[in-house]
């Protein structure tokens, strides 16, 4: 596998930005010119990190490079700071991660790397904050992704957000949520925005426009598991079919997310090849 760290100045993030990209490797016995000039466009996974992370997390803490190699898959991993994959126009000179992803990162990768821009060849996944970013991007731009994997994250019913809620992401007075809501222009604006994934799913579920969706959570993830189960029941009520991957004995942890990404690659329908280069 080839691993690329790519630096460039981002218009939407207003700073130099760094991403990691895993590229398929040339098999032994194949002429370099034949491989590198083939013109092949590969399937791509857009893989998102969680809070406090960056573009190196998935490489350092899972075997994603091996899994991508087995499936001839390009993997793109951006850095999002703690942005919640949202636009923050008042942060510094503006850090507009939501717009950046769609309007800058995806066109850049399609234009400069051997990646297919066809919907059926594009997949997105992420953990925790990256899971929230994944489902937000997937349901707001369903025409761009064939399937999505949401790990240790689940949409919330905005009508139930209230001060003092035991779940921090449901409490508008929690410092992090208070900033997110203020950034959106107040609670009503937040509720009417692309952030209200629960409502968007309700609207799109009957239309057949949504990507195929996978949700995952460890049973011992005390911050999330109850909310995950509530959303799972809601999906049954609205007739939304999804893959559910929840295991006992796992918390909000990388051991679980390494299992999740393997399960997601199977769910996406990405077949394994002969295993890559032999020794």
Secondary structure, 3 states (H helix, E strand, C coil): CEEEEEEEEECCCCEEEEEEEEECCCCCCCCHHHHHCCCCCECEEEEECCCCCCCCHHHHHCCHHHHHHHCCCEEEECCCCCCCCCEECCCCCCEEHHHHHHHHHHHHHHHHCCECCCHHHEEEEEECHHHHHHHHHHHHCCCCCCEEEEECCCCCCHHHCCCCCCCHHHCCCCHHHHHHHHHHCCHHHHHCCCCCHHHHHHHHHHHCCCCEEEEEEECCCCCCHHHHHHHHHHHHHHCCCCEEEEECCCCCCHHHHHHHHHHHHHHCCCCCCCCCCCC
